[in-house]
Amino acid sequence: MDDKSVYTYVWNDKAASPYLHGTDKLWLSFEDVRSVKAKANYAKELNIAGVMVYHIGRNF
């Protein structure tokens, strides 16, 4: 990513997830409040006993 890049927020209905697409041709997938709520509601609808959350932390 450079300081001159412009990123557009895009919502993917099928995946219930957002991503950013930049003018520098980078693509960034992530979870936000909307996607976590959608996935939690999906788990509730299916009466799933639990869900897993995985975090990859990295310091630059």
MODELLER restraints for C-alpha pairs under 7 A, 6 or more apart:
rsr = mdl.restraints
at = mdl.atoms
rsr.add(forms.Gaussian(group=physical.xy_distance, feature=features.Distance(at['CA:5:A'], at['CA:22:A']), mean=6.25, stdev=0.5))
rsr.add(forms.Gaussian(group=physical.xy_distance, feature=features.Distance(at['CA:5:A'], at['CA:23:A']), mean=5.54, stdev=0.5))
rsr.add(forms.Gaussian(group=physical.xy_distance, feature=features.Distance(at['CA:5:A'], at['CA:24:A']), mean=5.82, stdev=0.5))
rsr.add(forms.Gaussian(group=physical.xy_distance, feature=features.Distance(at['CA:6:A'], at['CA:22:A']), mean=5.46, stdev=0.5))
rsr.add(forms.Gaussian(group=physical.xy_distance, feature=features.Distance(at['CA:6:A'], at['CA:23:A']), mean=5.48, stdev=0.5))
rsr.add(forms.Gaussian(group=physical.xy_distance, feature=features.Distance(at['CA:7:A'], at['CA:20:A']), mean=5.87, stdev=0.5))
rsr.add(forms.Gaussian(group=physical.xy_distance, feature=features.Distance(at['CA:7:A'], at['CA:21:A']), mean=5.37, stdev=0.5))
rsr.add(forms.Gaussian(group=physical.xy_distance, feature=features.Distance(at['CA:7:A'], at['CA:22:A']), mean=4.16, stdev=0.5))
rsr.add(forms.Gaussian(group=physical.xy_distance, feature=features.Distance(at['CA:7:A'], at['CA:23:A']), mean=6.49, stdev=0.5))
rsr.add(forms.Gaussian(group=physical.xy_distance, feature=features.Distance(at['CA:8:A'], at['CA:20:A']), mean=5.40, stdev=0.5))
rsr.add(forms.Gaussian(group=physical.xy_distance, feature=features.Distance(at['CA:8:A'], at['CA:21:A']), mean=5.36, stdev=0.5))
rsr.add(forms.Gaussian(group=physical.xy_distance, feature=features.Distance(at['CA:8:A'], at['CA:22:A']), mean=6.35, stdev=0.5))
rsr.add(forms.Gaussian(group=physical.xy_distance, feature=features.Distance(at['CA:9:A'], at['CA:18:A']), mean=6.90, stdev=0.5))
rsr.add(forms.Gaussian(group=physical.xy_distance, feature=features.Distance(at['CA:9:A'], at['CA:19:A']), mean=6.00, stdev=0.5))
rsr.add(forms.Gaussian(group=physical.xy_distance, feature=features.Distance(at['CA:9:A'], at['CA:20:A']), mean=4.79, stdev=0.5))
rsr.add(forms.Gaussian(group=physical.xy_distance, feature=features.Distance(at['CA:9:A'], at['CA:21:A']), mean=6.88, stdev=0.5))
rsr.add(forms.Gaussian(group=physical.xy_distance, feature=features.Distance(at['CA:10:A'], at['CA:18:A']), mean=5.56, stdev=0.5))
rsr.add(forms.Gaussian(group=physical.xy_distance, feature=features.Distance(at['CA:10:A'], at['CA:19:A']), mean=5.40, stdev=0.5))
rsr.add(forms.Gaussian(group=physical.xy_distance, feature=features.Distance(at['CA:10:A'], at['CA:20:A']), mean=6.09, stdev=0.5))
rsr.add(forms.Gaussian(group=physical.xy_distance, feature=features.Distance(at['CA:11:A'], at['CA:17:A']), mean=6.00, stdev=0.5))
rsr.add(forms.Gaussian(group=physical.xy_distance, feature=features.Distance(at['CA:11:A'], at['CA:18:A']), mean=4.41, stdev=0.5))
rsr.add(forms.Gaussian(group=physical.xy_distance, feature=features.Distance(at['CA:11:A'], at['CA:19:A']), mean=6.56, stdev=0.5))
rsr.add(forms.Gaussian(group=physical.xy_distance, feature=features.Distance(at['CA:12:A'], at['CA:18:A']), mean=5.91, stdev=0.5))
rsr.add(forms.Gaussian(group=physical.xy_distance, feature=features.Distance(at['CA:16:A'], at['CA:35:A']), mean=5.54, stdev=0.5))
rsr.add(forms.Gaussian(group=physical.xy_distance, feature=features.Distance(at['CA:16:A'], at['CA:38:A']), mean=6.53, stdev=0.5))
rsr.add(forms.Gaussian(group=physical.xy_distance, feature=features.Distance(at['CA:17:A'], at['CA:31:A']), mean=6.30, stdev=0.5))
rsr.add(forms.Gaussian(group=physical.xy_distance, feature=features.Distance(at['CA:17:A'], at['CA:35:A']), mean=5.15, stdev=0.5))
rsr.add(forms.Gaussian(group=physical.xy_distance, feature=features.Distance(at['CA:18:A'], at['CA:29:A']), mean=6.48, stdev=0.5))
rsr.add(forms.Gaussian(group=physical.xy_distance, feature=features.Distance(at['CA:18:A'], at['CA:30:A']), mean=6.32, stdev=0.5))
rsr.add(forms.Gaussian(group=physical.xy_distance, feature=features.Distance(at['CA:18:A'], at['CA:31:A']), mean=6.59, stdev=0.5))
rsr.add(forms.Gaussian(group=physical.xy_distance, feature=features.Distance(at['CA:19:A'], at['CA:28:A']), mean=5.46, stdev=0.5))
rsr.add(forms.Gaussian(group=physical.xy_distance, feature=features.Distance(at['CA:19:A'], at['CA:29:A']), mean=4.40, stdev=0.5))
rsr.add(forms.Gaussian(group=physical.xy_distance, feature=features.Distance(at['CA:19:A'], at['CA:30:A']), mean=6.09, stdev=0.5))
rsr.add(forms.Gaussian(group=physical.xy_distance, feature=features.Distance(at['CA:20:A'], at['CA:27:A']), mean=5.68, stdev=0.5))
rsr.add(forms.Gaussian(group=physical.xy_distance, feature=features.Distance(at['CA:20:A'], at['CA:28:A']), mean=5.02, stdev=0.5))
rsr.add(forms.Gaussian(group=physical.xy_distance, feature=features.Distance(at['CA:20:A'], at['CA:29:A']), mean=6.53, stdev=0.5))
rsr.add(forms.Gaussian(group=physical.xy_distance, feature=features.Distance(at['CA:21:A'], at['CA:27:A']), mean=4.67, stdev=0.5))
rsr.add(forms.Gaussian(group=physical.xy_distance, feature=features.Distance(at['CA:21:A'], at['CA:28:A']), mean=6.57, stdev=0.5))
